[in-house]
Amino acid sequence: MIIMLNGSFGVGKSSVAYALLDLLPSAMLFDPEEVGLMLRKVTFGILPDAENTDDFQDISAWPPLVVATAAELHHRYQRTLIVPMTLANPDYFAHIKSGLAQIGIPLHHFCLVAPLETVYDRLRLRGERDGSWAFRKAARYVPMFNDPLYAHHLDTTTLTAAELARHIVQSLPIT
C-alpha cells in the first residue's frame, strides 16, 4: 500500500512519516523531493523557461518519475510506501495521485492541515525566517489545502505526530 501525506510546508508531514515508520516497521519512506532534487541537478541549464522556476515540481519529468519510482520501489521491495510531499498544484496532485492509483497498489491519501500561524510557528522552530521561500509558499498553500479536493484532512494543530500516525494506521483497512 501507499500512504500519501500531503500538506503545506511546516504542517508536520515528515514528523508524521517518521512516526508511521515506527508503527509500520515493514514500511519504507519515499520522499519525492529526492526525485526533484536529482532532476534539478541533471537538468541544470537546459530547462525551458516554463520549467525553470523556483519549484522543481514544475519540471515536466517530475510527476511521471515520482510515479515510476514509487511503482519500482513497491514492486522490487514489496513494502508499504510512506510518501510525504507538498502537492498543492491541482494538476500535479491529480497526475501523481491517479498515477499511483493506476499502478494497482492501494493508495491512502491524507492531507495534514493547520492554521497559518501554527505553520509559521513550526517553520520558525525549524530555522526558517519570516519571508523565506517556505513562508511564502505556506501563505499560499495553507488555504488551498482546505479544499475538498485534498480530503482526507487531518488537523495537526493539537495532535502529536505519534497521535496522528496512530490515527492514520487505525483508519487503514486491515489486510
Secondary structure as GFF3:
##gff-version 3
##sequence-region A 1 175
A	DSSP	beta_strand	2	7	.	.	.	ID=ss1
A	DSSP	alpha_helix	13	23	.	.	.	ID=ss2
A	DSSP	beta_strand	28	29	.	.	.	ID=ss3
A	DSSP	alpha_helix	32	42	.	.	.	ID=ss4
A	DSSP	three_ten_helix	49	51	.	.	.	ID=ss5
A	DSSP	three_ten_helix	56	58	.	.	.	ID=ss6
A	DSSP	alpha_helix	62	77	.	.	.	ID=ss7
A	DSSP	beta_strand	81	84	.	.	.	ID=ss8
A	DSSP	alpha_helix	90	102	.	.	.	ID=ss9
A	DSSP	beta_strand	107	113	.	.	.	ID=ss10
A	DSSP	alpha_helix	116	125	.	.	.	ID=ss11
A	DSSP	alpha_helix	133	144	.	.	.	ID=ss12
A	DSSP	three_ten_helix	148	150	.	.	.	ID=ss13
A	DSSP	beta_strand	153	155	.	.	.	ID=ss14
A	DSSP	alpha_helix	161	171	.	.	.	ID=ss15
###
